[in-house]
Amino acid sequence: MTPRLEVLEDRCLPSVTSTVPAASDLPPVIAAANYFLSTLPKGYPTVVFVGDSISWEYIYGTGSEVWNTYMAPLGMANYGIFGQTTQSLLYQLSLGQLAGISPSVVVLDIGANDLLQGDSPEDTAQGVLADATTIHQYQPQAQVIVLGVLPGMQSPTDPYRQEGEETNRLVRQMLEGDPKATYLDIGSIFVQPDGTISPSIMFDYLHPTGLGYLELTNVLLPILEQSILPTLSTGPSASSGTPSASVAPSNVGFTPS
């Protein structure tokens, strides 16, 4: 389904209805994690990640070595939460997760759990769009990078894989005309030539391994560098000795977890 377009804050954005769920409507562990994370000190992040367990694993799980080596030194923050859906992310944002900061980029990774809980690609895409629109409202200066739902399950014919591809097609279409959003589908880095997924790159066919996060970082970091280099040279983090982003992950040794 293609939503109508309207002018919002001098930008042409798809018009969607964003309904923030009550905490009682969310799984208790997700509601609690949203509340806890939104109350932590934020600092001055250059880039903010919001989303589900793909983001959470990046900083706290199998991707932590990659994150700590390449992303954290550049002042990036990660507010991903395991089990997060497009609706529960709206709740996290309503708690002020993006208040009081001014990042150059917000990376949005969301939608997989909507599909896993049985939502249609159409509803999932509308949820992704609602999240992107809400991020614009909190951070109008930031470029929002919307990551496509990563491919999942071992076989390319698995219904989940096909639903993810349809969701991505719809999200890409819905974001056309929004100059402050960039759709980025990096799913191909996790797929072998025959369409299958190897456990060496996704340990459970849904979440990246350390090697998978290294590949993800190889794609993301050069894109993020272009937006954050001015911040690194002039922002608050420059005085604290923030390292340059000039070294790509592929140029440095790494032992996958």
Residue pairs with C-beta under 8 A, 6 or more apart in sequence:
1 122
1 126
1 170
2 173
2 174
3 14
3 15
3 16
3 126
3 129
3 174
4 14
4 15
5 12
5 13
5 14
5 15
5 177
6 12
6 13
6 15
7 13
8 15
8 133
8 136
9 136
9 137
9 140
11 136
11 178
11 179
11 180
12 177
12 178
12 179
13 133
13 136
13 177
13 178
14 129
14 133
14 174
14 175
14 177
14 178
16 126
16 129
16 130
16 133
17 130
18 90
18 130
18 133
18 134
19 87
19 90
19 130
20 90
20 91
20 93
20 94
21 87
21 88
21 90
21 91
23 31
23 35
23 91
24 31
26 34
26 87
26 88
26 91
27 83
27 88
29 83
30 81
30 82
30 83
30 84
30 88
31 88
31 91
33 81
33 82
34 81
34 84
34 88
34 91
34 92
34 95
34 97
35 95
37 79
37 81
37 92
37 97
38 79
38 92
38 95
38 96
38 97
39 95
42 77
42 100
42 101
43 75
43 77
43 101
44 75
44 101
44 102
44 235
44 236
44 237
45 75
45 76
45 77
45 101
45 103
46 74
46 75
46 76
46 103
46 104
46 105
46 228
46 231
46 232
46 235
46 237
47 71
47 74
47 75
47 76
47 77
47 103
47 104
47 105
47 106
47 107
47 224
47 227
47 228
48 76
48 77
48 78
48 79
48 98
48 101
48 103
48 105
48 106
48 107
48 142
49 55
49 58
49 59
49 76
49 77
49 78
49 79
49 80
49 106
49 107
49 109
50 79
50 80
50 89
50 92
50 93
50 97
50 98
50 106
50 107
50 108
50 109
50 110
50 131
50 135
51 80
51 81
51 84
51 89
51 107
51 108
51 109
51 110
51 147
52 80
52 81
52 82
52 83
52 84
52 85
52 109
52 110
52 111
52 112
52 113
53 61
53 80
53 81
53 82
53 83
53 84
53 113
53 207
54 80
54 109
54 112
54 147
54 150
54 207
54 208
55 78
55 79
55 80
55 81
55 107
55 109
56 78
56 80
56 81
56 82
56 84
57 63
57 80
57 82
57 207
57 208
57 213
58 64
58 66
58 67
58 71
58 78
58 80
58 213
58 216
59 67
59 71
59 72
59 78
59 80
61 207
62 203
62 207
62 208
62 209
62 210
62 212
62 213
62 257
63 208
63 210
63 212
63 213
63 216
64 257
65 210
65 254
65 255
65 257
66 210
66 213
66 214
66 217
66 249
66 254
67 78
67 213
69 249
69 252
69 254
70 217
70 221
70 249
71 78
71 217
71 221
73 242
73 243
74 224
74 228
74 232
74 242
74 243
74 245
75 228
75 231
75 232
75 235
75 237
75 242
76 224
77 101
77 103
79 92
79 97
80 109
81 88
81 92
83 113
84 92
84 110
84 113
85 110
85 113
85 114
85 117
85 127
86 110
86 111
86 114
86 124
86 127
86 128
86 130
86 131
87 114
87 127
89 110
89 131
90 130
90 131
90 134
93 131
93 134
93 135
93 138
98 106
98 135
98 138
98 139
99 138
101 139
102 139
102 141
102 142
103 139
103 142
104 141
104 142
104 143
104 227
104 228
104 230
104 231
105 142
105 143
105 144
105 145
105 224
105 227
105 228
106 135
106 139
106 142
106 143
106 144
106 145
107 144
107 145
107 147
107 220
107 224
108 128
108 131
108 132
108 135
108 144
108 145
108 146
108 147
109 147
110 127
110 128
110 131
111 124
111 125
111 127
111 128
111 149
111 164
111 167
111 171
112 149
112 150
112 152
112 164
112 206
114 123
114 124
114 127
115 121
115 124
115 149
115 160
115 163
115 164
115 167
116 160
119 127
120 163
121 163
121 164
121 166
121 167
121 170
122 170
124 149
124 163
124 167
125 167
125 170
125 171
125 174
126 174
128 146
128 167
128 171
129 171
129 174
129 175
132 144
132 146
132 175
132 178
132 181
135 142
135 144
136 144
136 180
136 181
140 180
142 180
143 180
143 181
143 182
143 227
144 180
144 181
144 182
145 181
145 182
145 184
145 220
145 223
145 224
146 171
146 175
146 181
146 182
146 183
146 184
147 184
147 185
147 186
148 164
148 167
148 168
148 171
148 172
148 183
148 184
148 185
148 186
148 187
149 164
149 167
149 168
149 187
150 164
150 186
150 187
150 190
150 202
150 206
150 208
151 161
151 164
151 165
151 187
151 190
151 191
151 197
152 158
152 160
152 161
152 164
152 197
152 202
152 205
152 206
153 160
153 161
153 197
153 205
153 206
154 196
154 197
154 205
155 161
155 195
155 196
156 191
156 194
156 195
156 196
164 187
168 185
168 187
171 183
172 183
172 185
175 181
175 183
184 219
184 220
184 223
186 216
186 219
186 220
189 201
189 212
189 215
189 216
189 218
189 219
190 197
190 201
190 202
190 208
190 212
190 215
191 197
192 198
197 205
199 205
199 209
200 209
200 211
201 208
201 209
201 211
201 212
201 215
202 208
202 209
202 212
203 209
208 215
208 216
209 256
209 257
210 254
210 255
210 256
210 257
211 256
214 249
214 250
214 254
214 256
217 249
218 248
218 249
218 250
221 245
221 248
221 249
222 248
224 245
225 245
225 246
228 245
229 245
231 237
232 238
232 242
232 244
232 245
